[in-house]
Amino acid sequence: MKTEFKFNGRIVGDLYKNNDGIVNRNPTLEDINNALDLFASSEGLLYLIQNDVKGTTPYELKLYADNGKYLVLFSKRAPLAGNEDEDEDEDEVRTFWDSNRTRGLVSLYGDLWDNRTITEDFTKVRKAFNEFYLTGDIDRNLVE
């Protein structure tokens, strides 16, 4: 059974002032890559979210883009009411981690983040979104 996704996001800035954002309830890989192209040189927030299915814990992938700096967060979503798994008491959040980057905080999309979780390599961002769409997961070597 193919995993179904919701896909939405918003690009910010003067160029996109009247933009209603991206909303796609059944995106294709091409839709995702076309949207990612917009975020490669813009500021904004993009989500790729697995649809809720009874008996599963859906995951989501978020991209925060700001002036050529990117933060990707891969995490479990809060389950639907009555769909909670009592055995799971920890949330899992994975992101890029580059221990070679300078320690410190970076302002990204209005929040402060550890600089080691930020990348300027958009090919890693694209790989994360494509892999999540195709497999429902992301290789732990890409996001820890």
C-alpha positions in Angstrom: 0.0 0.0 0.0 1.5 3.4 -1.0 1.8 6.0 1.7 -0.4 9.0 1.1 0.8 12.5 1.9 -0.4 16.0 2.5 2.0 18.7 1.2 1.8 22.4 2.2 4.0 25.4 2.8 4.4 29.1 2.5 7.1 31.2 0.9 7.6 34.6 2.6 8.9 37.9 1.4 7.7 40.8 -0.7 7.7 38.8 -3.9 5.2 36.4 -2.4 3.1 38.8 -0.3 -0.2 37.7 -1.8 0.8 34.0 -2.0 -1.8 31.6 -0.5 0.9 29.0 -0.1 1.2 25.5 -1.3 -1.5 23.1 -0.5 -1.6 19.7 -2.2 -3.5 16.7 -0.6 -2.1 14.2 -3.0 1.3 15.4 -4.3 3.5 13.6 -6.9 7.3 13.6 -6.6 7.3 16.1 -9.4 5.0 18.4 -7.3 7.4 18.2 -4.4 10.5 18.9 -6.5 8.8 21.8 -8.2 8.0 23.3 -4.8 11.5 22.6 -3.5 12.9 24.6 -6.4 11.0 27.7 -5.1 12.5 27.3 -1.6 16.1 26.9 -2.8 16.3 30.7 -3.1 13.5 31.9 -0.9 12.5 32.1 2.7 9.7 30.0 4.0 8.4 26.8 5.6 7.4 23.6 3.8 5.8 20.5 5.2 5.4 17.0 3.8 3.1 15.1 6.1 1.9 11.4 6.0 -1.8 11.1 6.1 -3.2 9.7 9.4 -4.1 6.0 9.1 -5.6 4.2 12.0 -3.0 2.0 13.7 0.0 3.9 12.5 2.0 6.9 13.8 2.4 9.3 10.9 5.6 11.2 10.3 6.3 14.7 8.9 9.2 16.4 7.3 9.6 20.2 7.7 11.9 22.6 5.9 12.8 26.0 7.2 14.5 28.0 4.5 16.1 31.4 5.1 18.7 33.1 2.9 20.4 30.0 1.6 20.4 28.3 5.0 18.2 25.2 5.5 16.9 23.3 8.5 15.1 20.0 8.0 13.2 18.3 10.9 11.9 14.8 10.5 9.5 13.8 13.3 6.5 11.8 14.4 3.2 13.6 14.4 0.8 13.6 17.2 -1.6 10.7 16.5 -5.3 11.1 16.0 -7.4 10.9 19.2 -7.8 7.3 20.2 -4.9 6.3 17.9 -2.2 6.7 20.5 0.3 3.9 21.1 0.7 3.5 24.8 4.2 1.9 24.4 5.6 5.0 22.8 6.5 7.6 25.3 9.2 9.4 23.5 9.0 11.7 20.5 11.7 11.1 17.8 13.0 14.2 16.0 15.9 13.9 13.6 17.7 16.6 11.7 20.9 17.2 9.8 24.0 17.2 12.1 27.4 18.4 11.0 29.9 18.2 13.9 32.4 20.1 11.7 30.3 23.2 11.7 31.1 25.9 14.3 29.2 25.7 17.5 26.7 28.5 18.2 23.2 29.7 17.5 21.9 30.8 14.1 18.8 32.8 13.5 16.7 31.0 10.9 13.1 32.0 10.0 12.8 34.0 13.3 14.1 31.3 15.7 17.5 30.3 17.1 18.9 26.9 16.1 22.2 25.1 16.7 24.5 26.0 13.8 25.4 22.3 13.5 21.8 21.4 12.4 21.9 23.9 9.5 23.0 23.2 6.0 23.6 25.3 2.9 23.6 22.2 0.7 20.2 22.1 -0.9 20.9 18.7 -2.5 20.7 17.2 1.0 17.3 18.9 1.5 16.0 17.6 -1.8 17.3 14.1 -1.0 15.5 14.1 2.3 12.2 15.1 0.8 12.5 12.6 -2.1 13.5 9.7 0.2 10.7 10.5 2.6 8.1 10.6 -0.2 9.3 7.3 -1.7 10.0 5.3 1.4 8.2 7.0 4.3 11.5 7.3 6.2 14.9 9.0 5.9 18.3 7.3 6.1 19.8 7.9 9.6 23.1 8.8 7.9 21.3 11.8 6.4 19.3 12.9 9.4 20.4 11.8 12.9 
